């Protein structure tokens, strides 16, 4: 996995976050992701290439299609890294009260 700064930089692109949100639900091919997000297949392929190189996405070839899935362990490592640098106290106590401390 990439360094935290590189990882957070690549996650700063909204479409990549949207791709991750889709892949959290199920594996998908480029066409399916492109259709769901209303973006060209080539743009989705570029984003997937970057997410795969960061270790966040896995691919599986099935005939002519390549299916992409989220590497949940890698995403969890990102979450843990973010938790370590969070200094606002939002993780203390949980719930809505804690969430309001982050604003």
Biopython code that builds the backbone (N, CA, C, O; Angstrom):
import numpy as np
from Bio.PDB.StructureBuilder import StructureBuilder

atoms = [
    (1, "UNK", "N", (0.840, -1.185, 0.000)),
    (1, "UNK", "CA", (0.000, 0.000, 0.000)),
    (1, "UNK", "C", (0.882, 1.243, 0.000)),
    (1, "UNK", "O", (1.984, 1.240, 0.547)),
    (2, "UNK", "N", (0.382, 2.293, -0.616)),
    (2, "UNK", "CA", (1.135, 3.540, -0.726)),
    (2, "UNK", "C", (1.236, 4.243, 0.615)),
    (2, "UNK", "O", (0.551, 3.887, 1.574)),
    (3, "UNK", "N", (2.110, 5.260, 0.668)),
    (3, "UNK", "CA", (2.219, 6.087, 1.860)),
    (3, "UNK", "C", (0.886, 6.789, 2.088)),
    (3, "UNK", "O", (0.116, 7.006, 1.152)),
    (4, "UNK", "N", (0.628, 7.140, 3.342)),
    (4, "UNK", "CA", (-0.653, 7.760, 3.695)),
    (4, "UNK", "C", (-0.917, 9.025, 2.900)),
    (4, "UNK", "O", (-2.040, 9.235, 2.441)),
    (5, "UNK", "N", (0.091, 9.875, 2.725)),
    (5, "UNK", "CA", (-0.123, 11.133, 1.996)),
    (5, "UNK", "C", (-0.518, 10.870, 0.548)),
    (5, "UNK", "O", (-1.389, 11.557, 0.015)),
    (6, "UNK", "N", (0.108, 9.889, -0.094)),
    (6, "UNK", "CA", (-0.229, 9.548, -1.472)),
    (6, "UNK", "C", (-1.632, 8.950, -1.546)),
    (6, "UNK", "O", (-2.400, 9.241, -2.463)),
    (7, "UNK", "N", (-1.945, 8.118, -0.575)),
    (7, "UNK", "CA", (-3.244, 7.467, -0.524)),
    (7, "UNK", "C", (-4.367, 8.478, -0.363)),
    (7, "UNK", "O", (-5.371, 8.406, -1.072)),
    (8, "UNK", "N", (-4.213, 9.409, 0.549)),
    (8, "UNK", "CA", (-5.256, 10.410, 0.766)),
    (8, "UNK", "C", (-5.355, 11.351, -0.425)),
    (8, "UNK", "O", (-6.437, 11.860, -0.716)),
    (9, "UNK", "N", (-4.258, 11.591, -1.114)),
    (9, "UNK", "CA", (-4.299, 12.426, -2.311)),
    (9, "UNK", "C", (-5.128, 11.747, -3.399)),
    (9, "UNK", "O", (-5.960, 12.397, -4.032)),
    (10, "UNK", "N", (-4.916, 10.467, -3.622)),
    (10, "UNK", "CA", (-5.686, 9.789, -4.654)),
    (10, "UNK", "C", (-7.137, 9.625, -4.254)),
    (10, "UNK", "O", (-7.999, 9.508, -5.124)),
    (11, "UNK", "N", (-7.432, 9.612, -2.971)),
    (11, "UNK", "CA", (-8.822, 9.532, -2.514)),
    (11, "UNK", "C", (-9.505, 10.896, -2.473)),
    (11, "UNK", "O", (-10.677, 10.990, -2.109)),
    (12, "UNK", "N", (-8.788, 11.943, -2.840)),
    (12, "UNK", "CA", (-9.379, 13.277, -2.828)),
    (12, "UNK", "C", (-10.217, 13.552, -4.080)),
    (12, "UNK", "O", (-10.808, 14.624, -4.210)),
    (13, "UNK", "N", (-10.265, 12.598, -4.987)),
    (13, "UNK", "CA", (-11.053, 12.738, -6.215)),
    (13, "UNK", "C", (-12.433, 12.112, -5.979)),
    (13, "UNK", "O", (-12.547, 10.929, -5.657)),
    (14, "UNK", "N", (-13.471, 12.929, -6.147)),
    (14, "UNK", "CA", (-14.838, 12.482, -5.856)),
    (14, "UNK", "C", (-15.231, 11.214, -6.600)),
    (14, "UNK", "O", (-15.841, 10.324, -6.007)),
    (15, "UNK", "N", (-14.903, 11.109, -7.873)),
    (15, "UNK", "CA", (-15.295, 9.922, -8.656)),
    (15, "UNK", "C", (-14.674, 8.655, -8.093)),
    (15, "UNK", "O", (-15.290, 7.590, -8.136)),
    (16, "UNK", "N", (-13.470, 8.758, -7.570)),
    (16, "UNK", "CA", (-12.837, 7.563, -6.973)),
    (16, "UNK", "C", (-13.578, 7.141, -5.713)),
    (16, "UNK", "O", (-13.736, 5.948, -5.452)),
    (17, "UNK", "N", (-14.030, 8.108, -4.938)),
    (17, "UNK", "CA", (-14.825, 7.790, -3.747)),
    (17, "UNK", "C", (-16.139, 7.133, -4.178)),
    (17, "UNK", "O", (-16.583, 6.165, -3.561)),
    (18, "UNK", "N", (-16.754, 7.658, -5.228)),
    (18, "UNK", "CA", (-18.005, 7.080, -5.727)),
    (18, "UNK", "C", (-17.790, 5.652, -6.219)),
    (18, "UNK", "O", (-18.639, 4.788, -6.002)),
    (19, "UNK", "N", (-16.669, 5.402, -6.874)),
    (19, "UNK", "CA", (-16.339, 4.043, -7.318)),
    (19, "UNK", "C", (-16.194, 3.123, -6.108)),
    (19, "UNK", "O", (-16.716, 2.008, -6.107)),
    (20, "UNK", "N", (-15.500, 3.581, -5.101)),
    (20, "UNK", "CA", (-15.337, 2.777, -3.883)),
    (20, "UNK", "C", (-16.685, 2.479, -3.253)),
    (20, "UNK", "O", (-16.931, 1.357, -2.808)),
    (21, "UNK", "N", (-17.559, 3.477, -3.211)),
    (21, "UNK", "CA", (-18.886, 3.264, -2.634)),
    (21, "UNK", "C", (-19.672, 2.210, -3.416)),
    (21, "UNK", "O", (-20.368, 1.389, -2.818)),
    (22, "UNK", "N", (-19.567, 2.226, -4.742)),
    (22, "UNK", "CA", (-20.224, 1.192, -5.553)),
    (22, "UNK", "C", (-19.633, -0.180, -5.278)),
    (22, "UNK", "O", (-20.365, -1.156, -5.111)),
    (23, "UNK", "N", (-18.301, -0.255, -5.230)),
    (23, "UNK", "CA", (-17.640, -1.544, -5.049)),
    (23, "UNK", "C", (-17.803, -2.095, -3.638)),
    (23, "UNK", "O", (-17.572, -3.283, -3.412)),
    (24, "UNK", "N", (-18.192, -1.262, -2.695)),
    (24, "UNK", "CA", (-18.493, -1.764, -1.354)),
    (24, "UNK", "C", (-19.711, -2.679, -1.390)),
    (24, "UNK", "O", (-19.841, -3.581, -0.562)),
    (25, "UNK", "N", (-20.605, -2.445, -2.353)),
    (25, "UNK", "CA", (-21.845, -3.218, -2.455)),
    (25, "UNK", "C", (-21.645, -4.528, -3.211)),
    (25, "UNK", "O", (-22.169, -5.567, -2.812)),
    (26, "UNK", "N", (-20.873, -4.472, -4.321)),
    (26, "UNK", "CA", (-20.658, -5.670, -5.138)),
    (26, "UNK", "C", (-19.529, -5.423, -6.131)),
    (26, "UNK", "O", (-19.145, -4.281, -6.381)),
    (27, "UNK", "N", (-19.006, -6.500, -6.688)),
    (27, "UNK", "CA", (-18.000, -6.340, -7.738)),
    (27, "UNK", "C", (-18.707, -5.912, -9.013)),
    (27, "UNK", "O", (-19.862, -6.263, -9.253)),
    (28, "UNK", "N", (-17.990, -5.147, -9.824)),
    (28, "UNK", "CA", (-18.578, -4.610, -11.047)),
    (28, "UNK", "C", (-17.520, -4.524, -12.142)),
    (28, "UNK", "O", (-16.321, -4.470, -11.867)),
    (29, "UNK", "N", (-17.991, -4.512, -13.389)),
    (29, "UNK", "CA", (-17.084, -4.291, -14.520)),
    (29, "UNK", "C", (-17.086, -2.802, -14.864)),
    (29, "UNK", "O", (-17.914, -2.042, -14.362)),
    (30, "UNK", "N", (-16.171, -2.401, -15.707)),
    (30, "UNK", "CA", (-16.027, -0.992, -16.086)),
    (30, "UNK", "C", (-17.341, -0.442, -16.636)),
    (30, "UNK", "O", (-17.759, 0.657, -16.272)),
    (31, "UNK", "N", (-17.994, -1.211, -17.518)),
    (31, "UNK", "CA", (-19.250, -0.748, -18.116)),
    (31, "UNK", "C", (-20.303, -0.461, -17.049)),
    (31, "UNK", "O", (-20.998, 0.553, -17.116)),
    (32, "UNK", "N", (-20.419, -1.337, -16.082)),
    (32, "UNK", "CA", (-21.406, -1.158, -15.015)),
    (32, "UNK", "C", (-21.126, 0.075, -14.173)),
    (32, "UNK", "O", (-22.042, 0.820, -13.827)),
    (33, "UNK", "N", (-19.864, 0.285, -13.846)),
    (33, "UNK", "CA", (-19.479, 1.457, -13.055)),
    (33, "UNK", "C", (-19.726, 2.730, -13.856)),
    (33, "UNK", "O", (-20.273, 3.704, -13.340)),
    (34, "UNK", "N", (-19.318, 2.712, -15.120)),
    (34, "UNK", "CA", (-19.498, 3.883, -15.982)),
    (34, "UNK", "C", (-20.976, 4.242, -16.102)),
    (34, "UNK", "O", (-21.343, 5.414, -16.019)),
    (35, "UNK", "N", (-21.812, 3.245, -16.294)),
    (35, "UNK", "CA", (-23.244, 3.483, -16.404)),
    (35, "UNK", "C", (-23.844, 4.026, -15.117)),
    (35, "UNK", "O", (-24.676, 4.933, -15.143)),
    (36, "UNK", "N", (-23.418, 3.465, -13.996)),
    (36, "UNK", "CA", (-23.950, 3.897, -12.705)),
    (36, "UNK", "C", (-23.547, 5.327, -12.371)),
    (36, "UNK", "O", (-24.306, 6.054, -11.731)),
    (37, "UNK", "N", (-22.358, 5.733, -12.800)),
    (37, "UNK", "CA", (-21.855, 7.065, -12.459)),
    (37, "UNK", "C", (-22.027, 8.088, -13.582)),
    (37, "UNK", "O", (-21.779, 9.278, -13.385)),
    (38, "UNK", "N", (-22.450, 7.625, -14.756)),
    (38, "UNK", "CA", (-22.623, 8.539, -15.878)),
    (38, "UNK", "C", (-21.320, 9.150, -16.364)),
    (38, "UNK", "O", (-21.252, 10.339, -16.677)),
    (39, "UNK", "N", (-20.285, 8.315, -16.422)),
    (39, "UNK", "CA", (-18.952, 8.747, -16.838)),
    (39, "UNK", "C", (-18.501, 7.810, -17.962)),
    (39, "UNK", "O", (-19.018, 6.700, -18.090)),
    (40, "UNK", "N", (-17.557, 8.247, -18.760)),
    (40, "UNK", "CA", (-17.064, 7.398, -19.843)),
    (40, "UNK", "C", (-16.304, 6.188, -19.293)),
    (40, "UNK", "O", (-15.750, 6.223, -18.194)),
    (41, "UNK", "N", (-16.298, 5.137, -20.081)),
    (41, "UNK", "CA", (-15.570, 3.931, -19.694)),
    (41, "UNK", "C", (-14.078, 4.209, -19.554)),
    (41, "UNK", "O", (-13.425, 3.658, -18.667)),
    (42, "UNK", "N", (-13.537, 5.053, -20.416)),
    (42, "UNK", "CA", (-12.099, 5.340, -20.341)),
    (42, "UNK", "C", (-11.764, 6.086, -19.053)),
    (42, "UNK", "O", (-10.716, 5.840, -18.454)),
    (43, "UNK", "N", (-12.632, 6.988, -18.621)),
    (43, "UNK", "CA", (-12.389, 7.696, -17.357)),
    (43, "UNK", "C", (-12.435, 6.728, -16.182)),
    (43, "UNK", "O", (-11.603, 6.801, -15.277)),
    (44, "UNK", "N", (-13.402, 5.827, -16.197)),
    (44, "UNK", "CA", (-13.506, 4.833, -15.124)),
    (44, "UNK", "C", (-12.279, 3.926, -15.129)),
    (44, "UNK", "O", (-11.746, 3.601, -14.068)),
    (45, "UNK", "N", (-11.832, 3.519, -16.303)),
    (45, "UNK", "CA", (-10.630, 2.676, -16.399)),
    (45, "UNK", "C", (-9.423, 3.369, -15.795)),
    (45, "UNK", "O", (-8.627, 2.738, -15.100)),
    (46, "UNK", "N", (-9.279, 4.651, -16.052)),
    (46, "UNK", "CA", (-8.163, 5.429, -15.473)),
    (46, "UNK", "C", (-8.242, 5.431, -13.947)),
    (46, "UNK", "O", (-7.247, 5.181, -13.267)),
    (47, "UNK", "N", (-9.438, 5.716, -13.413)),
    (47, "UNK", "CA", (-9.604, 5.744, -11.956)),
    (47, "UNK", "C", (-9.330, 4.365, -11.345)),
    (47, "UNK", "O", (-8.679, 4.256, -10.305)),
    (48, "UNK", "N", (-9.831, 3.324, -11.999)),
    (48, "UNK", "CA", (-9.598, 1.964, -11.488)),
    (48, "UNK", "C", (-8.119, 1.602, -11.514)),
    (48, "UNK", "O", (-7.622, 0.944, -10.600)),
    (49, "UNK", "N", (-7.419, 2.028, -12.552)),
    (49, "UNK", "CA", (-5.976, 1.766, -12.628)),
    (49, "UNK", "C", (-5.264, 2.386, -11.427)),
    (49, "UNK", "O", (-4.390, 1.763, -10.825)),
    (50, "UNK", "N", (-5.642, 3.605, -11.089)),
    (50, "UNK", "CA", (-5.023, 4.297, -9.953)),
    (50, "UNK", "C", (-5.391, 3.617, -8.646)),
    (50, "UNK", "O", (-4.533, 3.412, -7.788)),
    (51, "UNK", "N", (-6.666, 3.264, -8.487)),
    (51, "UNK", "CA", (-7.100, 2.585, -7.259)),
    (51, "UNK", "C", (-6.441, 1.214, -7.125)),
    (51, "UNK", "O", (-6.092, 0.795, -6.021)),
    (52, "UNK", "N", (-6.272, 0.521, -8.243)),
    (52, "UNK", "CA", (-5.614, -0.789, -8.206)),
    (52, "UNK", "C", (-4.133, -0.648, -7.847)),
    (52, "UNK", "O", (-3.606, -1.436, -7.061)),
    (53, "UNK", "N", (-3.463, 0.352, -8.422)),
    (53, "UNK", "CA", (-2.042, 0.541, -8.115)),
    (53, "UNK", "C", (-1.832, 0.918, -6.653)),
    (53, "UNK", "O", (-0.762, 0.683, -6.093)),
    (54, "UNK", "N", (-2.853, 1.501, -6.040)),
    (54, "UNK", "CA", (-2.774, 1.842, -4.616)),
    (54, "UNK", "C", (-3.115, 0.645, -3.731)),
    (54, "UNK", "O", (-2.968, 0.710, -2.510)),
    (55, "UNK", "N", (-3.567, -0.441, -4.342)),
    (55, "UNK", "CA", (-3.911, -1.632, -3.577)),
    (55, "UNK", "C", (-5.311, -1.610, -2.995)),
    (55, "UNK", "O", (-5.637, -2.440, -2.146)),
    (56, "UNK", "N", (-6.145, -0.679, -3.434)),
    (56, "UNK", "CA", (-7.501, -0.576, -2.885)),
    (56, "UNK", "C", (-8.522, -1.411, -3.652)),
    (56, "UNK", "O", (-9.598, -1.714, -3.138)),
    (57, "UNK", "N", (-8.176, -1.780, -4.890)),
    (57, "UNK", "CA", (-9.105, -2.497, -5.759)),
    (57, "UNK", "C", (-8.408, -3.728, -6.328)),
    (57, "UNK", "O", (-7.227, -3.691, -6.676)),
    (58, "UNK", "N", (-9.162, -4.810, -6.412)),
    (58, "UNK", "CA", (-8.685, -6.045, -7.028)),
    (58, "UNK", "C", (-9.454, -6.265, -8.323)),
    (58, "UNK", "O", (-10.562, -5.756, -8.485)),
    (59, "UNK", "N", (-8.872, -7.017, -9.235)),
    (59, "UNK", "CA", (-9.595, -7.351, -10.455)),
    (59, "UNK", "C", (-9.592, -8.854, -10.669)),
    (59, "UNK", "O", (-8.712, -9.579, -10.205)),
    (60, "UNK", "N", (-10.629, -9.294, -11.401)),
    (60, "UNK", "CA", (-10.804, -10.709, -11.705)),
    (60, "UNK", "C", (-11.325, -10.809, -13.124)),
    (60, "UNK", "O", (-12.364, -10.234, -13.448)),
    (61, "UNK", "N", (-10.608, -11.538, -13.977)),
    (61, "UNK", "CA", (-11.022, -11.692, -15.372)),
    (61, "UNK", "C", (-11.972, -12.877, -15.489)),
    (61, "UNK", "O", (-11.728, -13.959, -14.954)),
    (62, "UNK", "N", (-13.071, -12.629, -16.214)),
    (62, "UNK", "CA", (-14.055, -13.683, -16.471)),
    (62, "UNK", "C", (-14.459, -13.569, -17.941)),
    (62, "UNK", "O", (-15.315, -12.758, -18.295)),
    (63, "UNK", "N", (-13.842, -14.381, -18.786)),
    (63, "UNK", "CA", (-14.096, -14.291, -20.223)),
    (63, "UNK", "C", (-13.559, -12.975, -20.766)),
    (63, "UNK", "O", (-12.379, -12.666, -20.604)),
    (64, "UNK", "N", (-14.425, -12.202, -21.409)),
    (64, "UNK", "CA", (-14.025, -10.910, -21.971)),
    (64, "UNK", "C", (-14.082, -9.785, -20.956)),
    (64, "UNK", "O", (-13.602, -8.684, -21.223)),
    (65, "UNK", "N", (-14.652, -10.045, -19.815)),
    (65, "UNK", "CA", (-14.880, -8.983, -18.834)),
    (65, "UNK", "C", (-13.891, -9.050, -17.677)),
    (65, "UNK", "O", (-13.423, -10.121, -17.292)),
    (66, "UNK", "N", (-13.592, -7.884, -17.143)),
    (66, "UNK", "CA", (-12.778, -7.788, -15.931)),
    (66, "UNK", "C", (-13.682, -7.192, -14.853)),
    (66, "UNK", "O", (-14.249, -6.113, -15.026)),
    (67, "UNK", "N", (-13.800, -7.899, -13.763)),
    (67, "UNK", "CA", (-14.628, -7.450, -12.650)),
    (67, "UNK", "C", (-13.735, -6.892, -11.556)),
    (67, "UNK", "O", (-12.697, -7.466, -11.228)),
    (68, "UNK", "N", (-14.147, -5.780, -11.007)),
    (68, "UNK", "CA", (-13.390, -5.103, -9.972)),
    (68, "UNK", "C", (-14.117, -5.225, -8.644)),
    (68, "UNK", "O", (-15.344, -5.162, -8.577)),
    (69, "UNK", "N", (-13.340, -5.400, -7.599)),
    (69, "UNK", "CA", (-13.888, -5.473, -6.243)),
    (69, "UNK", "C", (-12.997, -4.663, -5.316)),
    (69, "UNK", "O", (-11.834, -4.391, -5.615)),
    (70, "UNK", "N", (-13.559, -4.297, -4.216)),
    (70, "UNK", "CA", (-12.852, -3.494, -3.236)),
    (70, "UNK", "C", (-12.008, -4.393, -2.347)),
    (70, "UNK", "O", (-12.475, -5.442, -1.902)),
    (71, "UNK", "N", (-10.789, -3.996, -2.090)),
    (71, "UNK", "CA", (-9.954, -4.700, -1.122)),
    (71, "UNK", "C", (-10.280, -4.103, 0.242)),
    (71, "UNK", "O", (-9.719, -3.084, 0.645)),
    (72, "UNK", "N", (-11.191, -4.756, 0.934)),
    (72, "UNK", "CA", (-11.711, -4.201, 2.190)),
    (72, "UNK", "C", (-10.639, -4.094, 3.273)),
    (72, "UNK", "O", (-10.704, -3.203, 4.120)),
    (73, "UNK", "N", (-9.662, -4.986, 3.252)),
    (73, "UNK", "CA", (-8.574, -4.896, 4.232)),
    (73, "UNK", "C", (-7.744, -3.637, 4.003)),
    (73, "UNK", "O", (-7.358, -2.962, 4.957)),
    (74, "UNK", "N", (-7.472, -3.322, 2.742)),
    (74, "UNK", "CA", (-6.704, -2.110, 2.429)),
    (74, "UNK", "C", (-7.489, -0.862, 2.814)),
    (74, "UNK", "O", (-6.920, 0.093, 3.344)),
    (75, "UNK", "N", (-8.800, -0.867, 2.550)),
    (75, "UNK", "CA", (-9.618, 0.280, 2.920)),
    (75, "UNK", "C", (-9.689, 0.435, 4.437)),
    (75, "UNK", "O", (-9.700, 1.553, 4.951)),
    (76, "UNK", "N", (-9.735, -0.667, 5.134)),
    (76, "UNK", "CA", (-9.737, -0.624, 6.599)),
    (76, "UNK", "C", (-8.421, -0.046, 7.117)),
    (76, "UNK", "O", (-8.414, 0.710, 8.088)),
    (77, "UNK", "N", (-7.318, -0.398, 6.477)),
    (77, "UNK", "CA", (-6.025, 0.169, 6.872)),
    (77, "UNK", "C", (-6.022, 1.690, 6.686)),
    (77, "UNK", "O", (-5.444, 2.417, 7.494)),
    (78, "UNK", "N", (-6.667, 2.163, 5.622)),
    (78, "UNK", "CA", (-6.795, 3.623, 5.400)),
    (78, "UNK", "C", (-7.586, 4.256, 6.531)),
    (78, "UNK", "O", (-7.206, 5.298, 7.064)),
    (79, "UNK", "N", (-8.690, 3.617, 6.889)),
    (79, "UNK", "CA", (-9.533, 4.144, 7.969)),
    (79, "UNK", "C", (-8.759, 4.207, 9.281)),
    (79, "UNK", "O", (-8.846, 5.192, 10.014)),
    (80, "UNK", "N", (-8.014, 3.166, 9.568)),
    (80, "UNK", "CA", (-7.233, 3.149, 10.802)),
    (80, "UNK", "C", (-6.172, 4.242, 10.797)),
    (80, "UNK", "O", (-5.918, 4.876, 11.821)),
    (81, "UNK", "N", (-5.562, 4.456, 9.650)),
    (81, "UNK", "CA", (-4.546, 5.520, 9.536)),
    (81, "UNK", "C", (-5.172, 6.880, 9.790)),
    (81, "UNK", "O", (-4.602, 7.707, 10.502)),
    (82, "UNK", "N", (-6.341, 7.115, 9.211)),
    (82, "UNK", "CA", (-7.044, 8.372, 9.423)),
    (82, "UNK", "C", (-7.436, 8.529, 10.894)),
    (82, "UNK", "O", (-7.350, 9.628, 11.442)),
    (83, "UNK", "N", (-7.854, 7.465, 11.521)),
    (83, "UNK", "CA", (-8.199, 7.521, 12.944)),
    (83, "UNK", "C", (-7.002, 7.924, 13.801)),
    (83, "UNK", "O", (-7.159, 8.638, 14.791)),
    (84, "UNK", "N", (-5.806, 7.468, 13.422)),
    (84, "UNK", "CA", (-4.618, 7.806, 14.205)),
    (84, "UNK", "C", (-4.269, 9.284, 14.110)),
    (84, "UNK", "O", (-3.714, 9.851, 15.052)),
    (85, "UNK", "N", (-4.589, 9.914, 12.980)),
    (85, "UNK", "CA", (-4.239, 11.328, 12.844)),
    (85, "UNK", "C", (-5.375, 12.264, 13.233)),
    (85, "UNK", "O", (-5.175, 13.476, 13.314)),
    (86, "UNK", "N", (-6.556, 11.724, 13.474)),
    (86, "UNK", "CA", (-7.702, 12.547, 13.845)),
    (86, "UNK", "C", (-7.486, 13.087, 15.258)),
    (86, "UNK", "O", (-7.322, 12.323, 16.209)),
    (87, "UNK", "N", (-7.489, 14.401, 15.378)),
    (87, "UNK", "CA", (-7.227, 15.028, 16.681)),
    (87, "UNK", "C", (-8.425, 15.816, 17.195)),
    (87, "UNK", "O", (-8.315, 16.514, 18.203)),
    (88, "UNK", "N", (-9.564, 15.714, 16.520)),
    (88, "UNK", "CA", (-10.706, 16.536, 16.903)),
    (88, "UNK", "C", (-11.530, 15.906, 18.015)),
    (88, "UNK", "O", (-12.423, 16.557, 18.557)),
    (89, "UNK", "N", (-11.253, 14.654, 18.369)),
    (89, "UNK", "CA", (-12.003, 13.994, 19.427)),
    (89, "UNK", "C", (-13.282, 13.350, 18.937)),
    (89, "UNK", "O", (-14.090, 12.900, 19.749)),
    (90, "UNK", "N", (-13.486, 13.293, 17.638)),
    (90, "UNK", "CA", (-14.738, 12.774, 17.100)),
    (90, "UNK", "C", (-14.929, 11.289, 17.371)),
    (90, "UNK", "O", (-16.052, 10.790, 17.292)),
    (91, "UNK", "N", (-13.875, 10.586, 17.681)),
    (91, "UNK", "CA", (-13.997, 9.152, 17.916)),
    (91, "UNK", "C", (-14.289, 8.814, 19.369)),
    (91, "UNK", "O", (-14.574, 7.662, 19.695)),
    (92, "UNK", "N", (-14.221, 9.788, 20.221)),
    (92, "UNK", "CA", (-14.471, 9.550, 21.638)),
    (92, "UNK", "C", (-15.967, 9.479, 21.883)),
    (92, "UNK", "O", (-16.702, 10.403, 21.535)),
    (93, "UNK", "N", (-16.414, 8.398, 22.474)),
    (93, "UNK", "CA", (-17.803, 8.293, 22.869)),
    (93, "UNK", "C", (-18.762, 7.833, 21.790)),
    (93, "UNK", "O", (-19.845, 7.348, 22.118)),
    (94, "UNK", "N", (-18.413, 7.963, 20.509)),
    (94, "UNK", "CA", (-19.293, 7.530, 19.431)),
    (94, "UNK", "C", (-20.587, 8.325, 19.376)),
    (94, "UNK", "O", (-20.779, 9.269, 20.142)),
    (95, "UNK", "N", (-21.463, 7.940, 18.477)),
    (95, "UNK", "CA", (-22.775, 8.552, 18.381)),
    (95, "UNK", "C", (-22.765, 9.962, 17.816)),
    (95, "UNK", "O", (-21.726, 10.478, 17.407)),
    (96, "UNK", "N", (-23.952, 10.577, 17.802)),
    (96, "UNK", "CA", (-24.128, 11.898, 17.204)),
    (96, "UNK", "C", (-23.417, 12.992, 17.974)),
    (96, "UNK", "O", (-22.938, 13.954, 17.375)),
    (97, "UNK", "N", (-23.338, 12.865, 19.285)),
    (97, "UNK", "CA", (-22.680, 13.889, 20.089)),
    (97, "UNK", "C", (-21.223, 14.015, 19.684)),
    (97, "UNK", "O", (-20.714, 15.121, 19.499)),
    (98, "UNK", "N", (-20.553, 12.875, 19.546)),
    (98, "UNK", "CA", (-19.146, 12.882, 19.171)),
    (98, "UNK", "C", (-18.966, 13.440, 17.762)),
    (98, "UNK", "O", (-18.001, 14.154, 17.492)),
    (99, "UNK", "N", (-19.886, 13.116, 16.876)),
    (99, "UNK", "CA", (-19.777, 13.568, 15.502)),
    (99, "UNK", "C", (-19.820, 15.085, 15.418)),
    (99, "UNK", "O", (-19.139, 15.673, 14.579)),
    (100, "UNK", "N", (-20.602, 15.726, 16.266)),
    (100, "UNK", "CA", (-20.745, 17.168, 16.214)),
    (100, "UNK", "C", (-19.450, 17.900, 16.599)),
    (100, "UNK", "O", (-19.296, 19.078, 16.279)),
    (101, "UNK", "N", (-18.537, 17.231, 17.267)),
    (101, "UNK", "CA", (-17.256, 17.859, 17.634)),
    (101, "UNK", "C", (-16.354, 18.069, 16.436)),
    (101, "UNK", "O", (-15.379, 18.815, 16.528)),
    (102, "UNK", "N", (-16.653, 17.427, 15.305)),
    (102, "UNK", "CA", (-15.818, 17.533, 14.111)),
    (102, "UNK", "C", (-16.192, 18.709, 13.229)),
    (102, "UNK", "O", (-15.537, 18.913, 12.207)),
    (103, "UNK", "N", (-17.149, 19.451, 13.546)),
    (103, "UNK", "CA", (-17.590, 20.462, 12.609)),
    (103, "UNK", "C", (-16.950, 21.755, 12.853)),
    (103, "UNK", "O", (-17.219, 22.722, 12.140)),
]
sb = StructureBuilder()
sb.init_structure("model")
sb.init_model(0)
sb.init_chain("A")
sb.init_seg("    ")
for serial, (resi, resn, name, xyz) in enumerate(atoms, 1):
    if name == "N":
        sb.init_residue(resn, " ", resi, " ")
    sb.init_atom(name, np.array(xyz, "f"), 0.0, 1.0, " ", f" {name:<3s}", serial, name[0])
structure = sb.get_structure()
